[in-house]
């Protein structure tokens, strides 16, 4: 009986991680939600593994306020190096995600390589910028060999269509259809996908140490919030919500206390003005992409 209870607890923990970490486990019974008795205010009490959600001091998301921002001239420009790779669109119950095969590429932060494993969307945005909550937020989840996470986030306002989501429209519709059939682990093969379009030049970003924004709310996650707010159409926002159950359509955790943390800012234009030079891109430790 003791072993059975332990296995249930481990499975429950693994399923919760699906909302940010890649896994082949089933997604039924995620066990938390965004309203009511299993909403964000209760996450820390739903499972012993979720305690950080209630007592952690480095929690995410946050509201990035001007008075809390520190311009750090030592920060390096964000350099991402992505490759063409296979991808699968997945309904992770708590969000819609795109999971990448091995060899998707890397981001280097503080001389450490983090490999792109998946990306997913929150509607509305989880992070606020100067008190403003946006229509959506994209999280590009990277993981180092030691298991640590680095997430690069983009905020979206309502406006022109987002090109990548425009390409994915048919597959998102198919994912909704699969989910409507009662398939709790609905997924749609995307095939080869070019993620290099995401390597757009980033002149400004915010950096801080936080946590996963879903249970178990594990901390010491390096967050990079891109300063440029992009746009997607209202229809695209609704399309991202469409495969999700009602309790997960608005899947944004409320902002958490900063607790004395400092949000650092990189701004290429400020640095160029002060020094007359642009910073060099850090040399990324390349690995040969795996051919599928």
N, C-alpha and C positions, 0 to 999 in steps of 0.2 A: 504493500500500500504506500509506503514511504517513497519507494522508487517511482511508482506511478505518479504520485503528487509532484515529485521533482521533475519528471518528464513533462507534465502539463505546464509547470512554471517555466521551464526552458523554452517550450514551444511558444508559449504566450509572449515571452520576451523576444524571441526571434521574429514573430509575426509583427510586433510593434516596430522593429527595426526596418521592416520592409518600406516604410514610408520615407526613409532616407537612404538606407543601405541596400545594395543589391543582394538578392537571395533567391533560391529556388523553392523556398518553403511556401506552403499554402497561406493565403491571406485571410481566410475566414477567422472570425473571432479576434479582430484587431483589438477590441475591448475598450477603446477610448473614442471620444467624439468631440464635437465642437459646441455642444449645447446640452443643457439638462444635467442629469445625474452623473454623466461621464464626460462632462465638458472640461475645458482647460483648468478651471479652478479646482477640479477634483482629481486631476491626473495623478498627483503625488500620493493619493490615497487608494488608487485602484489596484495597485500591485506593489509588492516590496521593491521590485526593480525600478519602479518609477519615482522613488523618493526624491531624486534630484529635481524633479519638476516642481516640488514644493519648497525644498530647503536650499537648492543650489544658489550660489551667489554670482555665477557667470552665465546667466540664462539669456536665451534669444527667443524672439527678436527684440529689438530696441527701437526707440525713436531717436534718430540721429539729429540732435539739436546743435545749432551753430555755436552756442556757448560751451559745448562739451568737446568741440573738435580741436585737435592739436595738429598743426601742420608739421609733419616730420620730413625734413629734407633728406634724411637717410633712407627713406623708403625707395625701393627700386620700382620702375615701371612694371606693370603687369604683363608678363610674357606667357602666352599659351601656345602650345604647339600640338595641333590636332591632326588626325589622319582620317582617311576614308575607312569606314568599318561597318560591320553589320549591326543593326539595331532592332529592338522590339518595343512596340508601344504596349504598355501594361496598365491595367486598372489595378492600382495598389490599395483599393478600398478608400484610403484617406486622400489619395491624389491620383492624377494621371501622370505617368512617368515614361521616359524613354530610356531603356536599359541598353548599354553598349557592350559589344563583344570586347575581348582583350585587344589591346593595341589602339585604343581610341585616341590616346595622346596624353599630354601632361601639362601641368602648370607648375612653375617653380616659385616657391615662396621661402624667403630666408634661407636660400641655398639647399632647399629640400624639395624633392620631386613628389608631386601628388598626381596620381593617374585618374583620368576621367572615367567614372564608372556608370553614371546615370544623370539624368536631369529630370526635374519635375516642376509642376506649376502650383501656385497657391492663388486662390481668388477669394477675396481681394488680397493685396500685398500684406505680408507679415511685418516687414520693416516699414517704418514711417520715416520720411525725410523732411526735417524741419516742421514736424507736426502734421504732415500731409500723408494720408493713406491712399495708395494708388489702386488701380483696378485689378492688377495682377502682379505676380512676382515669379520669376524663373530662378530656380536653384540648380546650379551645375555642381554636382557633388563629385569631389575628387578624394582619393584615399591613398595614403602612403603605405609603404611596405610594412611599417610598424602598426598599421591599423588606424592611425590618426586621420582625421578628416579636415579638408579645406573646402569651403563652399564659396563659389563666385555667384553673386546674385544680381539680377537685373530687374529694375522696376518698370512697369508699363502703365501708361495712361490710355484713356480711350481716344482713338484717333484713326490714323491710316492702318490698313491691314499689316500685320507682321508677316514678312515674306516666308519665313520657315513654316509657320503655322498654316499659311495658305497652301503650301506644298503637302502638308499633313492632313488637310481637310477630309479627304476621302477616307483615310485610315482612322481618323477620330470618329467619323460617322460609323464606320464598321465596328469600332471598339464599343460604341454605344449600343449597336445592334447585338453584339455578342453578350454584353452585360444584360440587356433586356430579355435575353433568353434564359436568364437565371445563372449564367456562368459567373461564379464568384471570383474566378481568376482569369477574367477575360484578357486576352492579349492578341495583338495583331503584328505579324511579321512585317517589318519595314524594308529589310534587305540592306544593301549597301547604302550608306548615307555619308554625305560630305559635311562634316562639322566645322570645316575651316572657315565658313562664313561667320562663325561666332568669334573669330579672332580679330574682330574689329578693333581699330586703334582706340586705346583707352587713355584719355588724358587726365582723368580724375577718378579717384576712388576713395572709399573709406575702409579702414581696416580696424578690426577689434577682435578680441577673444571672447567667444560665447559658447553656445551649446547647440545640440540638435533641437529643432523646434517641434518635434513630436516625441512622445515617450520612447525611450527612457530618459530623454533630455540630457544625455551625456555631455559633459563639459570639455573645455579645451579644444573647441572647434575654431579654426581660424576662418573668420568671415571677411570677405571682400565685397563691398557693395559698390557697384559701378555708379559713378556720379551722373552719367547721362541717362535721363528717363526716356525710354523708348515708347513706342505706341503699338497698340493692337486694336482691332475693331471690337465693338460691343458684341457682335456675332461670334467672334473668336473667343471672347471671354465665356460666353454661354456654351460654346462648343466644348471648352475645357471642363466645364461643370457637368455637361450632359451625361457622361457615363457614371457619375458618382451618385450614391444614395443621398437622399435629402439632407441627412445630418452631416454630410461631408462636402456639400456644394460650396459652402462658405467655410473654407478650411484654413483660416488664418488664426494662429495663436495670438492673443493680445500681447502688446509690448510689455517687456519685463524691466524691473529696476536696473539701473546702470551699476549701482553699488560701488561707486568710486572708480569704475573703469574709465580709461581714456580712449576715445575714438580718434585714431590717427588718420590724417588725410594726405594723399599724394595728389599733387597738381602739377602736371608737366609745364604748363604755361607760367606758373609762379616761379618754378625752379629755373626755367629758361631766362626769365626776366632778371632774376637775381644773379645768376652765374654767367649768362650769355651762352650756355651750352646745354644741350639735351643729354640726359643720362643714357648711358649705353644699356642695351638689353642684356640681362644676365644670360650666361651660356647654359642652356638647358641640357641635362644629361639625357641624350637621345637613346631610345631603344628602338630596335627595328620593329615596325608594326607587324602584327601577326596576320598572315594572309588566310582568309577564310574561303 
